Amino acid sequence: MSCVACSASVEPVGTRAGVLEQLAAFVCSADARQLPLLDRQVQRRHIADTVVARMTGAASHDGRLLAQVESGAAETAAGIAALAASVRSTEIDDIHLSSCTTVSSVVVPVALGFAARKSVDPSPVASAIWAGTEIAIRLATAFDGARVLYQGVWPTRTVAPLASAAVAARMLGLDEKATAHALSLALMMTPSRIGRFSGEPSGRWIVLMAAVGDGIRAAEAAAGGFKGDLALLDGPWLETMLGVPVAVETLTVGLGDTSVYPDLSLKPFCTSRQALSATVAMQQLLADGLDPSAILAVKVRVPSAYAGMIATKLDPAVRATGYISAGAQMAIAAFAPRQLWDVDRAGMLEDGRIRQLAGMVEVVADPSLDHHFPRQWPADIEVTTKGGVLRKRILDAPGDPACRLDDDALAAKAAAVLGHIGLEGSASELLALAGDAATDGATCRRLAEIFVRGTPA
């Protein structure tokens, strides 16, 4: 985290009535203009990246189905929540590795959804997004999201009500007391564990949509005077509810003095982040001259936590296997590299070459890599060919804090992703709008309207 002297600094635990009041004070006073230059640059890129994901999601198969499920006004709680689900369904959205939270898919849609309302001042958008981002990641870090994911606790869905309520409260201009009640009500709506989703389209997006909508409704209820329990986080309630250890102090220690933005990651293309390092390793071997038709076997070694997840076998009938499976991603990189930016994975999974190579990939847990996780999500690959064995290790993938995507790289990603839906020419305009939206109200409103529509037209 980077240090920043900021007016949003919150007093230590014990000097206020409780944790929720401290969180509310931060939400109401956070000023993104006071963030260091790097943090503001990162935020701008993540907002732009989320807008690209929204436009891509609007044109995707799952995104169109989500729009049918929630066909009401886009600026309602349910409508905004559907926008968030559309973003998340693309698997091109950002992630915070240490907490395994895809935070911008939640907070940016809520902020821009409210900014599109004619009766709401769009000026606090950047600050609302920072407040929601900070609180979401702190909460997921408090319950060790990167590890409990594999115990059935989906971090992004778990933090979505609280984060959505924080953003909505700021956009509605609630005072500290009302904001604290909004956060309390949102926490009471916080879900615990999920089951195992199967088949297509995935019900994950419906579950996330409900969680985001709950948070927005909590803020709107607090705006109408409804009250929650302001002592909710001052005891063991959260740990009991989630069923995992929770370091509640993580929520407030140094809140407002630091920003999580330097620790966020962008994805360079559509993929589960768990499969990204192995895919990048394959890309580098291919760039060095590896002939994919000469591959006889591939072994992928990753930290124990996510080995089972990316060992998923490719099933052409299930889109999710096309971005979760390390074998599938590596095979797409080998035989159809441009298709890494196609979020629908349309048609490519039926390619016999992709299916054959994906079937050659073995994923194993390597305890020697466990110490990197969750700060880093590495992969070692070993490719056996007719001419010998090739090896490559990736500790930090493109888009991670150590390999940050700059403006040019983000523009290239945006053009590649939008090119699959015939909107490649919109990439530069969107990035320019996102750059000015934090300081110009009219630009912010235009960006918000584009986001809600899902098209620049």
MARKOLLUM-290225 format. One record per residue (C-alpha): residue in one letter; x, y, z. Coordinates in steps of 0.02 Angstrom, whole numbers, plus 50000, padded with zeros to 5 digits. Example, Ala and Ser with C-alpha at 12.3 -4.5 7.8 and 13.67 -1.06 7.14 Angstrom:
residues 2
+------+-------+-------+-------+
! code !     X !     Y !     Z !
+------+-------+-------+-------+
!    A ! 50615 ! 49775 ! 50390 !
!    S ! 50684 ! 49947 ! 50357 !
+------+-------+-------+-------+
END
This chain:
residues 457
+------+-------+-------+-------+
! code !     X !     Y !     Z !
+------+-------+-------+-------+
!    M ! 50000 ! 50000 ! 50000 !
!    S ! 50056 ! 50178 ! 49969 !
!    C ! 50049 ! 50314 ! 50100 !
!    V ! 49941 ! 50469 ! 50077 !
!    A ! 49900 ! 50610 ! 50195 !
!    C ! 49714 ! 50626 ! 50167 !
!    S ! 49565 ! 50712 ! 50246 !
!    A ! 49477 ! 50543 ! 50256 !
!    S ! 49591 ! 50480 ! 50395 !
!    V ! 49492 ! 50390 ! 50530 !
!    E ! 49531 ! 50388 ! 50715 !
!    P ! 49594 ! 50226 ! 50795 !
!    V ! 49472 ! 50094 ! 50857 !
!    G ! 49402 ! 50143 ! 51025 !
!    T ! 49394 ! 50332 ! 50997 !
!    R ! 49227 ! 50319 ! 50908 !
!    A ! 49066 ! 50227 ! 50952 !
!    G ! 49112 ! 50078 ! 50846 !
!    V ! 49184 ! 50005 ! 50686 !
!    L ! 49034 ! 50048 ! 50579 !
!    E ! 49045 ! 50232 ! 50628 !
!    Q ! 49228 ! 50233 ! 50576 !
!    L ! 49187 ! 50155 ! 50409 !
!    A ! 49046 ! 50280 ! 50384 !
!    A ! 49160 ! 50426 ! 50424 !
!    F ! 49281 ! 50366 ! 50290 !
!    V ! 49144 ! 50341 ! 50161 !
!    C ! 49078 ! 50516 ! 50188 !
!    S ! 49246 ! 50605 ! 50187 !
!    A ! 49355 ! 50505 ! 50066 !
!    D ! 49426 ! 50622 ! 49934 !
!    A ! 49504 ! 50535 ! 49784 !
!    R ! 49582 ! 50700 ! 49730 !
!    Q ! 49702 ! 50684 ! 49877 !
!    L ! 49769 ! 50515 ! 49822 !
!    P ! 49948 ! 50505 ! 49755 !
!    L ! 49969 ! 50518 ! 49567 !
!    L ! 50000 ! 50331 ! 49547 !
!    D ! 49842 ! 50287 ! 49642 !
!    R ! 49738 ! 50405 ! 49536 !
!    Q ! 49814 ! 50334 ! 49376 !
!    V ! 49773 ! 50158 ! 49432 !
!    Q ! 49596 ! 50206 ! 49478 !
!    R ! 49569 ! 50289 ! 49308 !
!    R ! 49630 ! 50133 ! 49216 !
!    H ! 49521 ! 50018 ! 49320 !
!    I ! 49368 ! 50126 ! 49288 !
!    A ! 49405 ! 50124 ! 49101 !
!    D ! 49435 ! 49937 ! 49105 !
!    T ! 49267 ! 49911 ! 49190 !
!    V ! 49177 ! 50015 ! 49059 !
!    V ! 49257 ! 49907 ! 48923 !
!    A ! 49199 ! 49752 ! 49017 !
!    R ! 49022 ! 49822 ! 49028 !
!    M ! 49014 ! 49855 ! 48841 !
!    T ! 49083 ! 49682 ! 48806 !
!    G ! 48963 ! 49604 ! 48929 !
!    A ! 48814 ! 49693 ! 48852 !
!    A ! 48851 ! 49606 ! 48687 !
!    S ! 48895 ! 49437 ! 48761 !
!    H ! 48781 ! 49286 ! 48773 !
!    D ! 48773 ! 49290 ! 48963 !
!    G ! 48754 ! 49479 ! 48966 !
!    R ! 48603 ! 49473 ! 48852 !
!    L ! 48524 ! 49340 ! 48962 !
!    L ! 48555 ! 49447 ! 49117 !
!    A ! 48469 ! 49594 ! 49032 !
!    Q ! 48317 ! 49483 ! 49002 !
!    V ! 48314 ! 49429 ! 49185 !
!    E ! 48315 ! 49610 ! 49243 !
!    S ! 48226 ! 49711 ! 49110 !
!    G ! 48180 ! 49860 ! 49219 !
!    A ! 48255 ! 50034 ! 49217 !
!    A ! 48446 ! 50026 ! 49220 !
!    E ! 48457 ! 50160 ! 49355 !
!    T ! 48356 ! 50060 ! 49483 !
!    A ! 48442 ! 49953 ! 49613 !
!    A ! 48402 ! 49795 ! 49516 !
!    G ! 48455 ! 49873 ! 49352 !
!    I ! 48623 ! 49932 ! 49420 !
!    A ! 48651 ! 49761 ! 49498 !
!    A ! 48622 ! 49681 ! 49327 !
!    L ! 48756 ! 49795 ! 49254 !
!    A ! 48878 ! 49735 ! 49387 !
!    A ! 48838 ! 49553 ! 49347 !
!    S ! 48864 ! 49589 ! 49163 !
!    V ! 49038 ! 49656 ! 49199 !
!    R ! 49086 ! 49510 ! 49310 !
!    S ! 49023 ! 49381 ! 49185 !
!    T ! 49154 ! 49435 ! 49056 !
!    E ! 49304 ! 49375 ! 49159 !
!    I ! 49406 ! 49521 ! 49093 !
!    D ! 49378 ! 49626 ! 49248 !
!    D ! 49510 ! 49669 ! 49379 !
!    I ! 49560 ! 49578 ! 49538 !
!    H ! 49649 ! 49606 ! 49703 !
!    L ! 49757 ! 49451 ! 49723 !
!    S ! 49783 ! 49446 ! 49911 !
!    S ! 49595 ! 49450 ! 49945 !
!    C ! 49537 ! 49369 ! 49782 !
!    T ! 49411 ! 49508 ! 49758 !
!    T ! 49356 ! 49570 ! 49586 !
!    V ! 49309 ! 49734 ! 49663 !
!    S ! 49282 ! 49853 ! 49516 !
!    S ! 49145 ! 49741 ! 49446 !
!    V ! 49044 ! 49792 ! 49598 !
!    V ! 49091 ! 49971 ! 49643 !
!    V ! 49111 ! 50051 ! 49471 !
!    P ! 48938 ! 49997 ! 49407 !
!    V ! 48856 ! 50062 ! 49565 !
!    A ! 48943 ! 50231 ! 49554 !
!    L ! 48912 ! 50253 ! 49368 !
!    G ! 48735 ! 50188 ! 49383 !
!    F ! 48696 ! 50325 ! 49508 !
!    A ! 48793 ! 50454 ! 49408 !
!    A ! 48677 ! 50420 ! 49261 !
!    R ! 48528 ! 50475 ! 49366 !
!    K ! 48483 ! 50653 ! 49319 !
!    S ! 48446 ! 50696 ! 49501 !
!    V ! 48616 ! 50640 ! 49568 !
!    D ! 48773 ! 50746 ! 49568 !
!    P ! 48909 ! 50646 ! 49476 !
!    S ! 49053 ! 50741 ! 49556 !
!    P ! 49088 ! 50618 ! 49699 !
!    V ! 49105 ! 50468 ! 49582 !
!    A ! 49293 ! 50443 ! 49600 !
!    S ! 49284 ! 50463 ! 49789 !
!    A ! 49135 ! 50345 ! 49803 !
!    I ! 49229 ! 50215 ! 49700 !
!    W ! 49383 ! 50232 ! 49811 !
!    A ! 49278 ! 50214 ! 49969 !
!    G ! 49190 ! 50058 ! 49904 !
!    T ! 49352 ! 49983 ! 49839 !
!    E ! 49444 ! 50011 ! 50002 !
!    I ! 49307 ! 49940 ! 50112 !
!    A ! 49277 ! 49789 ! 49999 !
!    I ! 49459 ! 49738 ! 49996 !
!    R ! 49484 ! 49768 ! 50181 !
!    L ! 49335 ! 49657 ! 50221 !
!    A ! 49392 ! 49518 ! 50104 !
!    T ! 49568 ! 49530 ! 50175 !
!    A ! 49497 ! 49518 ! 50351 !
!    F ! 49421 ! 49347 ! 50314 !
!    D ! 49568 ! 49290 ! 50204 !
!    G ! 49468 ! 49287 ! 50045 !
!    A ! 49602 ! 49210 ! 49935 !
!    R ! 49601 ! 49052 ! 50041 !
!    V ! 49420 ! 49037 ! 50096 !
!    L ! 49365 ! 49046 ! 49914 !
!    Y ! 49408 ! 48862 ! 49905 !
!    Q ! 49300 ! 48829 ! 50059 !
!    G ! 49142 ! 48893 ! 49976 !
!    V ! 49151 ! 49078 ! 50025 !
!    W ! 49150 ! 49183 ! 49866 !
!    P ! 49242 ! 49343 ! 49919 !
!    T ! 49169 ! 49460 ! 49788 !
!    R ! 48992 ! 49406 ! 49823 !
!    T ! 49022 ! 49416 ! 50011 !
!    V ! 49086 ! 49595 ! 50007 !
!    A ! 48964 ! 49655 ! 49873 !
!    P ! 48823 ! 49714 ! 49989 !
!    L ! 48939 ! 49816 ! 50101 !
!    A ! 49037 ! 49889 ! 49955 !
!    S ! 48880 ! 49930 ! 49856 !
!    A ! 48801 ! 50013 ! 50008 !
!    A ! 48957 ! 50119 ! 50036 !
!    V ! 48960 ! 50180 ! 49856 !
!    A ! 48772 ! 50211 ! 49850 !
!    A ! 48774 ! 50304 ! 50017 !
!    R ! 48910 ! 50421 ! 49954 !
!    M ! 48821 ! 50451 ! 49788 !
!    L ! 48659 ! 50487 ! 49882 !
!    G ! 48750 ! 50610 ! 49995 !
!    L ! 48702 ! 50524 ! 50159 !
!    D ! 48774 ! 50591 ! 50320 !
!    E ! 48885 ! 50484 ! 50433 !
!    K ! 48744 ! 50418 ! 50541 !
!    A ! 48634 ! 50366 ! 50394 !
!    T ! 48786 ! 50292 ! 50306 !
!    A ! 48827 ! 50188 ! 50459 !
!    H ! 48650 ! 50120 ! 50459 !
!    A ! 48663 ! 50083 ! 50273 !
!    L ! 48822 ! 49984 ! 50303 !
!    S ! 48741 ! 49891 ! 50448 !
!    L ! 48589 ! 49843 ! 50345 !
!    A ! 48701 ! 49786 ! 50203 !
!    L ! 48802 ! 49676 ! 50320 !
!    M ! 48644 ! 49593 ! 50381 !
!    M ! 48609 ! 49547 ! 50199 !
!    T ! 48785 ! 49479 ! 50176 !
!    P ! 48779 ! 49298 ! 50116 !
!    S ! 48892 ! 49162 ! 50184 !
!    R ! 48932 ! 49009 ! 50078 !
!    I ! 48885 ! 48958 ! 49903 !
!    G ! 48863 ! 48791 ! 49817 !
!    R ! 48947 ! 48724 ! 49661 !
!    F ! 48877 ! 48802 ! 49504 !
!    S ! 48866 ! 48690 ! 49351 !
!    G ! 48808 ! 48708 ! 49172 !
!    E ! 48779 ! 48861 ! 49065 !
!    P ! 48731 ! 48999 ! 49086 !
!    S ! 48807 ! 49006 ! 49260 !
!    G ! 48696 ! 49054 ! 49405 !
!    R ! 48848 ! 49142 ! 49483 !
!    W ! 48797 ! 49302 ! 49397 !
!    I ! 48621 ! 49296 ! 49467 !
!    V ! 48688 ! 49270 ! 49643 !
!    L ! 48809 ! 49417 ! 49625 !
!    M ! 48672 ! 49525 ! 49552 !
!    A ! 48564 ! 49494 ! 49706 !
!    A ! 48708 ! 49539 ! 49823 !
!    V ! 48744 ! 49704 ! 49736 !
!    G ! 48560 ! 49749 ! 49733 !
!    D ! 48546 ! 49714 ! 49919 !
!    G ! 48683 ! 49839 ! 49957 !
!    I ! 48603 ! 49975 ! 49852 !
!    R ! 48434 ! 49946 ! 49934 !
!    A ! 48516 ! 49957 ! 50105 !
!    A ! 48580 ! 50131 ! 50063 !
!    E ! 48413 ! 50185 ! 49992 !
!    A ! 48325 ! 50119 ! 50148 !
!    A ! 48444 ! 50215 ! 50260 !
!    A ! 48410 ! 50371 ! 50157 !
!    G ! 48227 ! 50344 ! 50201 !
!    G ! 48267 ! 50336 ! 50387 !
!    F ! 48276 ! 50148 ! 50416 !
!    K ! 48396 ! 50093 ! 50552 !
!    G ! 48516 ! 49948 ! 50576 !
!    D ! 48627 ! 49888 ! 50717 !
!    L ! 48776 ! 50004 ! 50735 !
!    A ! 48866 ! 49886 ! 50854 !
!    L ! 48862 ! 49743 ! 50727 !
!    L ! 49051 ! 49739 ! 50701 !
!    D ! 49101 ! 49771 ! 50880 !
!    G ! 49087 ! 49588 ! 50929 !
!    P ! 49101 ! 49415 ! 50850 !
!    W ! 48946 ! 49430 ! 50740 !
!    L ! 49037 ! 49434 ! 50573 !
!    E ! 49149 ! 49287 ! 50613 !
!    T ! 49000 ! 49186 ! 50675 !
!    M ! 48900 ! 49228 ! 50520 !
!    L ! 49037 ! 49185 ! 50395 !
!    G ! 49100 ! 49034 ! 50489 !
!    V ! 49283 ! 49081 ! 50462 !
!    P ! 49406 ! 49186 ! 50565 !
!    V ! 49388 ! 49373 ! 50536 !
!    A ! 49518 ! 49503 ! 50586 !
!    V ! 49394 ! 49646 ! 50609 !
!    E ! 49533 ! 49770 ! 50649 !
!    T ! 49588 ! 49757 ! 50467 !
!    L ! 49435 ! 49858 ! 50422 !
!    T ! 49490 ! 50016 ! 50510 !
!    V ! 49677 ! 50016 ! 50548 !
!    G ! 49750 ! 50162 ! 50450 !
!    L ! 49588 ! 50184 ! 50353 !
!    G ! 49607 ! 50338 ! 50244 !
!    D ! 49796 ! 50348 ! 50265 !
!    T ! 49832 ! 50220 ! 50129 !
!    S ! 49754 ! 50162 ! 49967 !
!    V ! 49738 ! 49985 ! 49901 !
!    Y ! 49750 ! 50044 ! 49720 !
!    P ! 49936 ! 50004 ! 49696 !
!    D ! 49896 ! 49822 ! 49743 !
!    L ! 49759 ! 49796 ! 49612 !
!    S ! 49785 ! 49690 ! 49455 !
!    L ! 49711 ! 49704 ! 49282 !
!    K ! 49688 ! 49552 ! 49171 !
!    P ! 49768 ! 49564 ! 48998 !
!    F ! 49629 ! 49457 ! 48920 !
!    C ! 49481 ! 49347 ! 48967 !
!    T ! 49539 ! 49219 ! 49094 !
!    S ! 49523 ! 49159 ! 49271 !
!    R ! 49670 ! 49241 ! 49360 !
!    Q ! 49720 ! 49070 ! 49426 !
!    A ! 49753 ! 49010 ! 49248 !
!    L ! 49839 ! 49170 ! 49188 !
!    S ! 50019 ! 49136 ! 49241 !
!    A ! 50022 ! 48966 ! 49154 !
!    T ! 49947 ! 49044 ! 48998 !
!    V ! 50076 ! 49184 ! 48996 !
!    A ! 50215 ! 49056 ! 49018 !
!    M ! 50150 ! 48964 ! 48865 !
!    Q ! 50139 ! 49128 ! 48768 !
!    Q ! 50321 ! 49164 ! 48807 !
!    L ! 50378 ! 48993 ! 48749 !
!    L ! 50278 ! 49014 ! 48589 !
!    A ! 50358 ! 49184 ! 48561 !
!    D ! 50528 ! 49101 ! 48583 !
!    G ! 50488 ! 48982 ! 48440 !
!    L ! 50393 ! 48836 ! 48516 !
!    D ! 50295 ! 48743 ! 48382 !
!    P ! 50129 ! 48695 ! 48463 !
!    S ! 50109 ! 48547 ! 48346 !
!    A ! 50269 ! 48474 ! 48419 !
!    I ! 50202 ! 48470 ! 48598 !
!    L ! 50187 ! 48296 ! 48674 !
!    A ! 50142 ! 48341 ! 48854 !
!    V ! 50127 ! 48490 ! 48970 !
!    K ! 50145 ! 48492 ! 49159 !
!    V ! 50088 ! 48645 ! 49257 !
!    R ! 50143 ! 48670 ! 49437 !
!    V ! 50050 ! 48799 ! 49541 !
!    P ! 50018 ! 48835 ! 49726 !
!    S ! 49911 ! 48705 ! 49812 !
!    A ! 49764 ! 48823 ! 49839 !
!    Y ! 49706 ! 48833 ! 49658 !
!    A ! 49782 ! 48679 ! 49574 !
!    G ! 49616 ! 48586 ! 49580 !
!    M ! 49522 ! 48733 ! 49505 !
!    I ! 49628 ! 48756 ! 49349 !
!    A ! 49645 ! 48568 ! 49325 !
!    T ! 49464 ! 48576 ! 49264 !
!    K ! 49449 ! 48486 ! 49098 !
!    L ! 49390 ! 48578 ! 48943 !
!    D ! 49208 ! 48546 ! 48901 !
!    P ! 49158 ! 48634 ! 48739 !
!    A ! 48978 ! 48640 ! 48801 !
!    V ! 49026 ! 48740 ! 48956 !
!    R ! 49097 ! 48913 ! 48920 !
!    A ! 49172 ! 48929 ! 49094 !
!    T ! 49293 ! 48786 ! 49064 !
!    G ! 49364 ! 48889 ! 48921 !
!    Y ! 49433 ! 49020 ! 49042 !
!    I ! 49450 ! 48921 ! 49205 !
!    S ! 49551 ! 48775 ! 49135 !
!    A ! 49738 ! 48805 ! 49119 !
!    G ! 49741 ! 48675 ! 48982 !
!    A ! 49606 ! 48763 ! 48883 !
!    Q ! 49687 ! 48934 ! 48902 !
!    M ! 49859 ! 48870 ! 48851 !
!    A ! 49786 ! 48781 ! 48700 !
!    I ! 49692 ! 48937 ! 48645 !
!    A ! 49854 ! 49036 ! 48662 !
!    A ! 49940 ! 48908 ! 48552 !
!    F ! 49813 ! 48886 ! 48411 !
!    A ! 49693 ! 49035 ! 48419 !
!    P ! 49783 ! 49174 ! 48513 !
!    R ! 49666 ! 49314 ! 48455 !
!    Q ! 49522 ! 49220 ! 48534 !
!    L ! 49591 ! 49251 ! 48709 !
!    W ! 49498 ! 49417 ! 48698 !
!    D ! 49332 ! 49336 ! 48649 !
!    V ! 49232 ! 49325 ! 48810 !
!    D ! 49101 ! 49209 ! 48734 !
!    R ! 49232 ! 49080 ! 48683 !
!    A ! 49116 ! 49054 ! 48535 !
!    G ! 49162 ! 48909 ! 48422 !
!    M ! 49345 ! 48898 ! 48470 !
!    L ! 49319 ! 48765 ! 48602 !
!    E ! 49262 ! 48645 ! 48468 !
!    D ! 49429 ! 48661 ! 48377 !
!    G ! 49507 ! 48488 ! 48376 !
!    R ! 49683 ! 48557 ! 48398 !
!    I ! 49631 ! 48654 ! 48553 !
!    R ! 49541 ! 48506 ! 48628 !
!    Q ! 49689 ! 48391 ! 48595 !
!    L ! 49820 ! 48505 ! 48671 !
!    A ! 49708 ! 48547 ! 48820 !
!    G ! 49696 ! 48360 ! 48853 !
!    M ! 49886 ! 48347 ! 48862 !
!    V ! 49899 ! 48469 ! 49007 !
!    E ! 49923 ! 48402 ! 49183 !
!    V ! 49905 ! 48522 ! 49330 !
!    V ! 49987 ! 48477 ! 49495 !
!    A ! 49998 ! 48562 ! 49664 !
!    D ! 50176 ! 48615 ! 49706 !
!    P ! 50198 ! 48654 ! 49892 !
!    S ! 50363 ! 48741 ! 49853 !
!    L ! 50260 ! 48879 ! 49772 !
!    D ! 50139 ! 48898 ! 49917 !
!    H ! 50239 ! 49034 ! 50003 !
!    H ! 50208 ! 49152 ! 49856 !
!    F ! 50020 ! 49139 ! 49877 !
!    P ! 49912 ! 49244 ! 49894 !
!    R ! 50024 ! 49394 ! 49860 !
!    Q ! 50075 ! 49312 ! 49696 !
!    W ! 49986 ! 49178 ! 49594 !
!    P ! 50130 ! 49094 ! 49502 !
!    A ! 50149 ! 48947 ! 49384 !
!    D ! 50292 ! 48837 ! 49324 !
!    I ! 50263 ! 48748 ! 49159 !
!    E ! 50361 ! 48605 ! 49083 !
!    V ! 50328 ! 48571 ! 48899 !
!    T ! 50388 ! 48407 ! 48825 !
!    T ! 50416 ! 48413 ! 48637 !
!    K ! 50493 ! 48301 ! 48506 !
!    G ! 50653 ! 48401 ! 48526 !
!    G ! 50665 ! 48408 ! 48715 !
!    V ! 50591 ! 48488 ! 48870 !
!    L ! 50558 ! 48675 ! 48888 !
!    R ! 50523 ! 48761 ! 49054 !
!    K ! 50457 ! 48931 ! 49103 !
!    R ! 50410 ! 49009 ! 49271 !
!    I ! 50295 ! 49159 ! 49292 !
!    L ! 50283 ! 49240 ! 49463 !
!    D ! 50202 ! 49404 ! 49410 !
!    A ! 50090 ! 49406 ! 49257 !
!    P ! 50054 ! 49558 ! 49147 !
!    G ! 49931 ! 49668 ! 49238 !
!    D ! 49995 ! 49625 ! 49412 !
!    P ! 50067 ! 49766 ! 49519 !
!    A ! 50245 ! 49714 ! 49473 !
!    C ! 50199 ! 49712 ! 49287 !
!    R ! 50068 ! 49848 ! 49281 !
!    L ! 49974 ! 49880 ! 49119 !
!    D ! 50010 ! 50059 ! 49063 !
!    D ! 49893 ! 50165 ! 48957 !
!    D ! 49956 ! 50093 ! 48794 !
!    A ! 49935 ! 49913 ! 48855 !
!    L ! 49761 ! 49951 ! 48919 !
!    A ! 49716 ! 50031 ! 48753 !
!    A ! 49777 ! 49877 ! 48661 !
!    K ! 49673 ! 49765 ! 48774 !
!    A ! 49519 ! 49874 ! 48751 !
!    A ! 49537 ! 49873 ! 48562 !
!    A ! 49562 ! 49684 ! 48558 !
!    V ! 49412 ! 49649 ! 48670 !
!    L ! 49296 ! 49773 ! 48586 !
!    G ! 49355 ! 49715 ! 48415 !
!    H ! 49264 ! 49551 ! 48443 !
!    I ! 49099 ! 49645 ! 48453 !
!    G ! 49134 ! 49769 ! 48313 !
!    L ! 49175 ! 49917 ! 48427 !
!    E ! 49364 ! 49924 ! 48414 !
!    G ! 49357 ! 50108 ! 48364 !
!    S ! 49272 ! 50153 ! 48529 !
!    A ! 49421 ! 50106 ! 48637 !
!    S ! 49515 ! 50271 ! 48627 !
!    E ! 49358 ! 50374 ! 48661 !
!    L ! 49315 ! 50272 ! 48815 !
!    L ! 49489 ! 50286 ! 48887 !
!    A ! 49489 ! 50473 ! 48858 !
!    L ! 49320 ! 50493 ! 48942 !
!    A ! 49377 ! 50390 ! 49092 !
!    G ! 49529 ! 50501 ! 49107 !
!    D ! 49424 ! 50659 ! 49124 !
!    A ! 49275 ! 50588 ! 49219 !
!    A ! 49355 ! 50611 ! 49390 !
!    T ! 49367 ! 50799 ! 49369 !
!    D ! 49231 ! 50850 ! 49245 !
!    G ! 49048 ! 50826 ! 49287 !
!    A ! 48985 ! 50829 ! 49107 !
!    T ! 49114 ! 50700 ! 49053 !
!    C ! 49071 ! 50592 ! 49201 !
!    R ! 48887 ! 50598 ! 49156 !
!    R ! 48925 ! 50550 ! 48976 !
!    L ! 49034 ! 50404 ! 49031 !
!    A ! 48897 ! 50348 ! 49150 !
!    E ! 48766 ! 50354 ! 49013 !
!    I ! 48876 ! 50251 ! 48897 !
!    F ! 48904 ! 50127 ! 49038 !
!    V ! 48719 ! 50107 ! 49072 !
!    R ! 48675 ! 50087 ! 48888 !
!    G ! 48821 ! 49970 ! 48855 !
!    T ! 48857 ! 50056 ! 48690 !
!    P ! 48938 ! 50221 ! 48638 !
!    A ! 48798 ! 50261 ! 48515 !
+------+-------+-------+-------+
END
